[in-house]
Amino acid sequence: MTIAPTASRPSAQPSTVLIASVATAALAGLLFGFDTAVIAGVTGALKAKFALSEAWLGFTVSSALWGTLIGALFVGTLGDRYGSRNVLRMLAFLYVVTALGCALAWNWHSFIGFRFINGIAIGGSSVLAPAYIAELAPPAQRGKMVGGFQFAVILGILLAYVSNAVIGSLDLGDVEWRWKLGIVAAPSLVFFALLFRIPNSPRWLLAKGRDVEAKQVLALVGMSPDVARADLDAPKGEASLSWTRHRKPITLAFLVAMFNQFSGINAFLYYLNDIFKASGGSLSPDLQAVMIGVANMVFTLLGMLLIDRIGRRTLLLWGSAGMTVALTIGGLALLGVLPNWLLLPSLIVFIMFFAPGSGAVIWVYISEVFPQNVRARGSSIGSSSHWGWNAVIAQVFPIAAAWSAGAPFLFFAAMMAVQFVTVFLYFPETKGVPLEEMEAHMSR
């Protein structure tokens, strides 16, 4: 049952409702991270179960990502029409159904179908959950609360690796992969239930003319109705996104998202177990994946602390340089030029530079560089670039790795060197630039 807002609630209640609502929406980030990373623990089993070649394994892994691209592109329209919270309920239901469907898949085609639909849920929730948090949060706390969604994604990735390691230790035999994929139904069901305990976004209610309900929700979360109404009624100006006028922010959004994927981050997250098996290390692949997940979470927190202090451009430059070195060492270790034990530390160092660099900057930068009147549509360019390149790399990576385990690492290292030069020559610093001045700042 939705929280029933009343004017008579105690003054501490608005903060409680706000925290509960933001935490519930952030669960979408946790599921986003869990569902995209859990595949790393089952690639070998899927290959054996369905007799997949490297190319078809890549297609199987990327099937969810093509669904994610569809969700990111089109679910936002449903959110505008029916409300982010209400559409998130539908997506949460899809999370439950697709987790169970993947676990119970009776053949390869059914597995692909459930993973594709699961991708739609991931892509849609990656758009709507941050939007819901931003619309609900008081302006002074919006950045911190939306940042919590990003942290939840990283936490979900870590939990996926921990879950894979725990289930892998139970000696479940041929059904182990089904349990690894099906376990996500439990948090998905919790997410679905909690969405019936939080209110609609007050800004969405105002946009739909439901002012009485909006004022009640605003009272609960401690936001002034005048602030929300001013945001809604602010002049929007020319709302056409055009290449002529917005060439630079469009290019920046596309490039920052493309380079984020050409670091190899998601290829590593999806195929970590296979990479570690290829290295022949003494630690189990599941345990090494957990170590990578812990490093990812810790250094993502560091990035959140640094991004408003030393700037986006600085983090991207340091990150590019560090990743170039780490990926080169990892690639040479897999090629046998360097000792294979260097693979794990090289990937940890890679995460140390990726998480506070490209990982922390991408979504902030994409949302900042566009002027207010085209920010949503401009941001979708960056998001689409991110998910599109993600799907392509996930499909191609196992083929390239089968040809040469170290070659993809060296390719990604070269791309990070290109990113360093591109950021140095072309990317402006946006730290401290007021959003209303961003368009002028981009034209300098």
C-alpha positions, 0 to 999 in steps of 0.5 A: 500500500502506498504511503498515505501522506497527511498533513498531520504527520510529525516533522521527522516523518518527511525525512523518513519517507524521503530516505525510504523512497530513495533507498527503494529506488536505489534498489533498482541500481543494485539489481542493475549491477547484480543482473549485468555481472552475475553472467560472469559466473555462468559463461562456462556452464552456458557454453557447455549446456547449449554447445555454444561457440565463442561467437554464440557465447558472445551473442548469449551474453550480449542478448541482455544488453540489446534489451538494455539498449531498448529499455534505455531508449523507450521506457523514459516515454512511459515514465513521463506518461505514467510516472517513474514509480508506476513504471518501475513496478512493471519493471520490478515484476519483469526482474522477478519473472526473468530471473526465474525464467533464466533459471528454469530455461528449457532451451537456449532460445528460451534463455535468450528470450528471458535475458533480452526481457531482463535487459529491458528491465535493466535499461528502463530502471537505469533511466527511471530510478535516477529520474525518480530520485532526482524529482523527489529529492530536495534540490540541496540533496539531489546530487548526493542522493542520485550518487547513491544510485551509482553506488548501489550499482557497484554494490550489486556487482559485488554481491553478484560475485559474492553470490556466485562464489557462495553458490559455486562452493555448494557443489550443486553440479549441473544446476549450479548455473540455474541457482546463480541466475535465479537467486536474483528473484529474491531481491527483485521481489523485495524491490517490487513489494517496496515500490507499493510503499513509496509515493509518486514523484511530486513533480510528476504529480504537478505536471499531471495537474494533481496538485493536492497529492503533490503538495501532500508528498512535498510535505512528507519529503520536506520540499517547498511546493514553491520550489517544485512549482518553480522548477516545473514552470521555469521557461524552457526556451527552444527545446530542439536538440540540433547538431548545429547548436549542440555539436560539442555537448553531443560529441562529448556525451558520445565520446565519454560513453564510448571510451567508458566501454572501450576501457574494457570494463564491462567485458571484464565484468562479464567474462572475469571468470573466463579471464582468470581461468585463462591465466591459470592462477592458484586462486579460484576465479569466483574468489578473484572476481570478489576481490575485483568487486571489492576494489570497484566499490571502494574506489567508486566511493573515492571517485564520489569524494573527489569528483567535485574537488579535483574535477571531472577532466582531471579524473579522466586524465589520471584514470586514462593514464593509469588504465593504459599502464595496468591494461598493458601489464595484464595483456602481456601477462596473458601473452606470457611475456610477463608472469601470469600472477601479475594479471590479478594485481593489474586488474585491481590497479585497472579498477583503482583508476577506472572507478574514480575516473571513467566510472565516476565521471560518465553519468555526471558529465553526460548530464552536465554538458547539455543545456537545461532545455535539451538535457533529457534528450541529450543525455539519452545520446550518451546513454545509448552510446554506452549501452550500444558499445557495451553490447558490441564489445560483449559480443566480440570479446570472447571471439577475440580472447579465443584468438589471443587472450592478451590481445583485447587487453592491449587493444583496450590499453591503446584506447585509453591512451587515445582517451587521454589525448582526446580528453586533454585536447578537447574536453572542458572542465565542468566542475563548478560551472552553473548549469545555466551557464553551461551552454556558454561554457561549451562554446568557448 
